[in-house]
Amino acid sequence: MNDYYQIVRRPLVTEKSTLLKDTANQVTFEVHPDANKVEIRKAVESLFKVKVLKVHTANIEGKKKRLGKFQGKRSDWKKAVVTLKAGDKIEFFESA
């Protein structure tokens, strides 16, 4: 994967990710399911001009949902928790 915008899909802003940002200088993203840790590190470093120390990934299975007699399933996705060097910040998350 060469396009960094395809690797990092969107930031995740939740209560837990906001707490991680404040206490441990970590930010959370939804990433492409086929992306590995090295590709995620390169994408975040080049897109946001920060230094990445660690990348933790998790594959999230979509929940089964039901509407009346019809049953469906949400899509599976991949989450990445990125630890930044002390002093580095991503401006998008500072307004959240």
C-alpha positions as CSV (number, residue, x, y, z in Angstrom):
1,M,0.0,0.0,0.0
2,N,1.5,3.3,-1.1
3,D,-1.3,5.8,-0.5
4,Y,-1.2,6.9,3.1
5,Y,-4.8,8.2,2.9
6,Q,-6.0,4.7,2.2
7,I,-4.1,3.3,5.2
8,V,-5.3,5.8,7.8
9,R,-9.0,6.0,7.2
10,R,-10.3,8.1,10.0
11,P,-9.5,9.1,13.6
12,L,-11.5,7.5,16.4
13,V,-12.8,10.0,19.0
14,T,-14.3,8.2,21.9
15,E,-14.1,8.6,25.7
16,K,-11.4,6.0,25.9
17,S,-9.3,7.4,23.1
18,T,-9.6,10.9,24.5
19,L,-8.4,9.6,27.9
20,L,-5.4,7.8,26.2
21,K,-4.6,11.1,24.3
22,D,-4.5,13.0,27.6
23,T,-2.7,10.5,29.8
24,A,-0.4,8.4,27.6
25,N,0.1,10.6,24.4
26,Q,-1.7,8.0,22.3
27,V,-4.0,8.5,19.4
28,T,-6.5,6.1,17.8
29,F,-7.3,5.5,14.1
30,E,-9.4,3.3,12.0
31,V,-7.0,1.8,9.5
32,H,-7.1,-0.4,6.4
33,P,-7.6,-4.1,7.4
34,D,-4.6,-5.2,5.3
35,A,-2.2,-2.6,6.7
36,N,0.6,-3.7,9.0
37,K,2.3,-1.9,11.8
38,V,5.2,-0.6,9.7
39,E,2.9,0.8,7.1
40,I,0.7,2.5,9.7
41,R,3.8,4.0,11.4
42,K,5.0,5.4,8.0
43,A,1.6,6.8,7.2
44,V,1.1,8.6,10.5
45,E,4.6,10.0,10.5
46,S,4.3,11.4,7.0
47,L,0.7,12.7,7.2
48,F,0.9,14.4,10.6
49,K,4.7,15.1,10.8
50,V,5.2,13.4,14.2
51,K,7.5,10.7,15.6
52,V,5.8,7.4,16.3
53,L,7.2,5.2,19.1
54,K,4.8,2.2,19.1
55,V,1.8,0.9,17.1
56,H,-0.8,-1.4,18.6
57,T,-3.4,-3.0,16.3
58,A,-6.6,-4.8,16.9
59,N,-9.1,-6.5,14.5
60,I,-12.6,-5.6,15.5
61,E,-15.4,-8.0,14.4
62,G,-18.7,-6.4,13.3
63,K,-21.7,-7.0,15.5
64,K,-24.7,-9.0,14.5
65,K,-27.7,-6.7,14.2
66,R,-31.4,-7.5,13.8
67,L,-34.3,-5.5,12.5
68,G,-37.5,-7.5,12.9
69,K,-37.1,-10.8,11.2
70,F,-34.1,-9.7,9.1
71,Q,-30.6,-10.3,10.5
72,G,-27.5,-8.6,9.3
73,K,-23.9,-7.9,10.3
74,R,-21.8,-4.8,10.5
75,S,-18.5,-4.7,8.7
76,D,-15.3,-5.9,10.3
77,W,-12.6,-3.2,10.8
78,K,-9.1,-2.7,12.2
79,K,-8.1,-0.2,14.9
80,A,-4.6,1.2,15.5
81,V,-3.5,2.9,18.8
82,V,-0.4,4.9,18.0
83,T,2.0,6.1,20.8
84,L,3.6,9.5,19.9
85,K,7.0,10.8,21.2
86,A,6.7,13.1,24.2
87,G,6.0,16.7,23.0
88,D,4.4,15.6,19.7
89,K,0.8,16.3,19.2
90,I,-1.7,15.9,16.3
91,E,-3.7,19.1,15.9
92,F,-6.9,17.4,14.9
93,F,-7.2,15.8,18.3
94,E,-6.4,18.9,20.3
95,S,-9.8,20.4,19.4
96,A,-11.7,17.3,20.5
